[in-house]
């Protein structure tokens, strides 16, 4: 394996809002599968309103959650 750097831009593949209790998480919260520019598809938490993101919309990698999960933020259409 070799190190690689991707992003920070990404395109939303799909998204959902979880409104049920999950251990260690407070509902509701939004998750999205995003295709990172020149990189992999990842599952990330969405920093923003608890609304699903529109497939094809643009987001940016914004760091890591307190649980170590990738976080994305919307950047526009």
C-alpha positions in Angstrom: 0.0 0.0 0.0 1.0 3.6 -0.5 -0.2 6.7 1.1 -2.7 8.8 -0.8 -4.5 12.1 -0.3 -8.0 12.8 -1.6 -10.5 15.6 -1.6 -11.4 17.9 -0.1 -14.3 18.0 -2.7 -16.8 15.2 -3.0 -20.1 14.5 -4.7 -23.1 13.0 -2.8 -24.1 9.5 -4.0 -26.9 9.1 -1.5 -28.0 10.4 1.9 -30.4 9.7 4.8 -31.4 11.0 8.1 -31.4 8.6 11.1 -34.2 9.4 13.5 -33.8 6.3 15.7 -31.5 5.9 18.7 -28.1 4.4 17.9 -25.6 3.7 20.7 -23.3 6.7 21.2 -25.3 9.0 18.9 -28.2 11.4 19.5 -30.9 11.4 16.8 -31.6 12.9 14.4 -28.4 12.9 12.4 -27.6 12.8 8.7 -25.3 10.4 6.9 -24.2 10.4 3.3 -22.2 8.2 0.9 -20.0 10.6 -1.0 -17.6 10.0 -3.9 -14.4 11.9 -3.0 -12.8 13.6 -5.9 -10.2 11.3 -7.4 -10.8 8.9 -4.4 -13.0 6.4 -2.9 -16.7 6.4 -1.9 -17.0 6.9 1.8 -19.8 7.0 4.4 -19.7 10.3 6.3 -21.6 12.3 8.8 -23.1 15.6 7.5 -22.4 18.8 9.4 -25.6 20.8 8.8 -29.3 20.7 9.1 -30.9 17.2 9.6 -32.1 16.9 6.0 -30.9 14.4 3.4 -28.5 15.8 0.8 -29.5 15.7 -2.8 -27.6 13.1 -4.9 -25.2 14.9 -7.2 -24.7 17.9 -4.8 -21.2 19.0 -3.8 -19.8 18.7 -0.3 -16.3 19.1 1.2 -14.5 17.0 3.7 -14.6 18.9 6.9 -12.6 16.8 9.4 -13.6 14.1 11.8 -16.4 13.6 14.3 -15.7 13.1 18.0 -16.1 9.4 17.3 -13.5 9.4 14.5 -16.0 9.4 11.6 -15.4 11.5 8.5 -17.6 14.7 8.4 -18.7 16.6 5.3 -20.3 20.0 4.8 -22.4 21.2 1.9 -20.8 23.6 -0.6 -23.6 24.2 -3.0 -25.3 22.6 -6.1 
